[in-house]
Structures are given as structure tokens and as C-alpha cells.
Amino acid sequence: MTTGVLIIHGFTGGPFEVAPFKRFLQNHTDWKVAVPVLPGHEMDRGVQRGTAKSWMMVAELELRRLQKEVDDVIVVGFSMGGLIAMYLALRYPLKKLILLSAAAKYISPRILLEDARIMMRSLRHKDYPPDSFYHLYNYKLTNTPVRVALEFLRVVRLVRPYHHQVKTPVCIVQGKQDGIVPAFTADYLYEKLGSKEKHLIYSEHGKHHICYSEDRHVWFAKVLKFMNED
């Protein structure tokens, strides 16, 4: 049996947001891992275009492509990508569902963007890996019109009424220091999702970009164990 993993990045972000987890999977499995770029999220550009419909469509097309190449597909979604991952779980048979900092709760698009700017200013002097993406993320945030931020909220509203219909085995990972998605969101999803098998992992010091948390290798291993289970 062959396995494929579809990883969906977040709003205003890109594959760099989930790069550490992708590398971990490539180093510890022989699975086929795909990380598509959602429309309007190309590197070094603000999110000037793209809609909720186009983001979901690209993710769905990539899932279909992957399903033709492997026996089982696991979908991983980060932030807004977590909502798109749930949308796919509603429509397709998936082996597992992984939700990283899933943005099922929010304050407002303006506050979401400003919180991220504050976060990056506070982290500027900390030691990050050579492939640090914060300068890219900052550029995207400062060049993202509110119109596109409203498309993110459209994704939230499209998926929200159907949380209870998600039946795929799911693992939720959430940073307790997340300044964008409230930490209680993970508890909310754990309660609302209709899956019989549910796991919840908290990162005590993890912020929104959970794949770059100091304890990432601890929860990476836990998630991989879940992904490997029949």
C-alpha cells in the first residue's frame, strides 16, 4: 500500500510555512508529499488575487491527482489550510486528517494581519533557522488587501456548519502561545468534529507557525505515529 500526503498552507503564506514538517516526513517515510501553492500566494508577492473558491479548487485538484498515484491519502492543513483540509475530508475518503493551528476561530481580518505583524516584530531578534520565512510573511501581510482577507473569512463560514460531519480520524496540533488562532480553538474542534478517533496535541510554547516551534520534533514524532497507525 502506498501513501500520499497533501499539505495545505495558510492564508497569505506558502509552502515555507510547513517546510519543516514536509522535510521530516521525507526523511522518515517513503511517502509522496505534495504542497501546492494556492492561487495568489506565490513567493515574494502580496496576496492580491485568489478567492475561497479558487483556493479550495486547487487543493481539490491536487488531492485528485494524488489519489491517482497512491492507495491512501493523508491531508495536513495549516491555519486556513486546516479549514480546506476539513472541506476535503467532507468530500473524499481520506486515511487521516491533520490540523495544525487550524483557523476555525478568528477575531477579524484586520486584527489577524496586525497580530502577525506584532508577532514578527517581537521575534525579530530570536535565532531562527537559515530558511527563516518571516521577512517573506511580513511582505505578504503588508501587501494583502482586506478584500482578500474577507475571502479567508468566506472559507471559515463555508466549513463551519459541517464540522460535525467530518468523520476522518483526526489529529489536532495547537500552540498555546498562538497570537492569531486562539488556543481554545483546538478544544472547540476536538469537541465539534464528528470523527470517532480524535487526538489533541498542545505545544506549550508554540506560536501560530507551529512547524517552527521549539518542540516541533516532539510533536512531529507523535503525529507521524498517528499517521502510521491503521
N, C-alpha and C positions, 0 to 999 in steps of 0.2 A: 504494500500500500504506500503510495506516495502522498506527501503533504505539501500544500502550498500555504503561504501566509500573505495576506493582503494587509498592509499597514496604511492607515489613512491619517494624514497630518491635520493640523488645526487651522483655524481662521487666521489669516494674514501670515501664516507660517510656510512650511515646506518640509521636504524630506529631512532637512537638517535637524528638525525638532525630535525626530525619532531615530536618528542615525546611530546612537549608542546601542539601542535595543536591536536594531537591524544587524549591526556588527556582531552582537552577542549571539543572535540566532545563527548567523552564518558561520560563526566559529564553533558552535556546539551542535549543529544539526546539518543534515544534507538537504534540508527543505528548500523549496523555491520561494524566495521572498520578493514581493513586488511592492514598491512605494510610489504610486503615481503622483504627479503634480496636479493639483486641482486647478481649473481654469482661473487665470488672473493671479496666480501665486508663483509666477516664475521668479527666479533669483534676481536680487537687486532691483526689484520693481515694487512700487506700491500696489496694493490690490485695487486697481482702477476698474476692473471689469469682473465678470463672473456673477452667477446667481445661484440661489439654493438649488434650483432645478439642474443647472449645469454641473454643479459640484457632485450632486447625487448621481447624475447620469454617468459621469466619468468613473466614479467609484464602482458603479454597477457594471459598466462595460469591462472594467479591469477584472472584476470578480468573475464575470462570464468567461473571459479569456483564460483566467487561471483555472477555472473549473474544467476546461477542456484539456488541460495539461497534467492535472493531478487527480488523485482519488478523493482526497479530503481537503477542505479549505478552512483555515482559521482566520478570522478577521480581527485585527487590532485597530482601535481607534483612539487617537489622542485629541483631547479637548473637543472642538466641534467635530473632529473626525470620529469621536465616540458616538455622536448622535447619528452620523451617517452609517456607522457600523451597525447600530441598532436598527436602522431602516433596512439595511441589507439582511439582517437576521430575521426581520419580519417577512421578507420576500423569498429567501433562499435557504435551503438546508445547509447549515454550517456545522462543522465539528465543534468549534469552540468560539467564544466571543471574549475579547479582552478590552476593557475600557480603562484608559489612562487619563486621569484628570478630566473625565467626561463632563462637558459643559451643559448639563441638564438644568442647572440653575444659574441665573445671571442677575446682574443689577441693571445695567443699561449699557448700550454700546459705547457711549462716551466714557463712562466710568471704566468699562472693561479696557478700553485703549489707554486711558490715563493711568490705571493701576499698573499696566505693563511698563509704561514709561518710568514710573516711580520705582518699580522693581529693578529695572535695569540701571537706573542711577545708583541705587543702593548697592548693587552687585559689581559695579564697575571696577573696583579695586581688588576684587577677590581673584583667586587663582583658578582660571578655567582652562580646560584642555586647549591645545593648539587650534582645534577646529571649532572654537567658540563661535556661536552664531548670533550673539546679542547685538552686534552692530548691524547685522542684516535685519534682524527683527525690528530694531529701532527704526531703521529706514522705512520698512514696510508700514509700521504703525503710523508714522508721521505723514505717510503718503496714502492713507486709506480714507476715502470719503465716507461720511455717515451713511450714504445710500447703500454702500456695500455692507456696512456693519448691520444694516437692517435686514439684509439678506441672510446674515448669520442668525438673526432672531427668527427669521422665517423657518430655518432648519429646526430650531428649538421647538417652535409651535407645531410643525408638521409631525414631529415624532412624539411629542409629549402625551397625546391621548392614547398611545398604543404601547406604553411601557409594559403593561401587564400582559400583552400578547407576545412578548419576547420569551421564547421557551428554550433557547440555546443555552447550554452550560456556560456560565459566565464568571469571569474573574475581574473584580474592580480594584484598581490601584489608585490611591489618592494621597497627596501630600497634605499634611496637617497645617503647613505654613503657606498654603496656596493663597495668593492675593487676588486671583482672578475668578476661580471657581471655588465657592465656599466649601470647606471641608465636609460639612454636613450633607453635601450633595451625594457623596458616596453612600451614606446611610439611607438617604432617600431612594436612590436607585436600587440598593440591596433589598429594600422593602417592596418597591413597586414592580420590579421585574418579575415576570411570571416563570422564570427558569426554576426547575426543581433543584438543580445543582448551582449553588452560588457561593463565591468566595470573595472576601473583602480583605484587602491588604492596605494598611496605613503606613506611610513613610513619616516618621515623627518630625523630621526636619525638611522634608521635601516641599519645594515650592511648585508653581504651576508646571514648569518644564521638568516633569518628574523623571524623564530619561537622563537628566543631568544631575539628579540628586546624589548626595554623597553616599547614600546607602543603596544606590541603584543595583549594584551587583548582588546584593542580598535579595531584593525582590525580583530581579531578573531570574534568578535561580528558582524561586518559588513559582513564578509564572510559567517558566519552562516545564517544571514538573507537572503543573496543571495541564499544559498543552499536550504533554506526552501521554497523559492518562487516557485509557479507553472509556 
